[in-house]
Amino acid sequence: MTGVSFVSAGSQYTMILKSVSTLWATGSNDYGELGDGTNVVKLTPVQVGL
């Protein structure tokens, strides 16, 4: 992934802020913690938020 400004990681997730002000997430997502409106595990980053 290119253009990454910041990365935050927990025990079962990773949040990626890109320089173009988009937020991406990957990880467990059992309880919808990634913010993509699902509770499906994401093995590759998906864009979340607006």
Residue pairs with C-beta under 8 A, 6 or more apart in sequence:
1 16
1 18
1 24
1 45
3 18
3 19
3 20
4 16
4 17
4 18
4 19
5 17
5 18
5 19
6 16
6 17
7 14
7 15
7 16
7 17
8 14
8 15
9 15
10 27
12 27
12 28
12 30
13 25
13 26
13 27
13 28
13 29
13 33
13 34
14 25
14 26
14 27
14 45
15 23
15 24
15 25
16 23
16 24
16 25
16 26
16 45
17 23
17 24
18 24
22 47
22 49
23 35
23 47
23 48
23 49
24 45
24 46
24 47
24 48
25 34
25 35
25 36
25 42
25 45
25 46
25 48
26 34
26 42
26 43
26 44
26 45
26 46
27 33
27 34
27 41
27 42
28 41
29 36
29 38
29 39
29 40
29 41
29 42
30 39
30 41
31 39
32 38
32 39
34 42
34 46
34 48
35 48
35 49
36 42
36 46
36 48
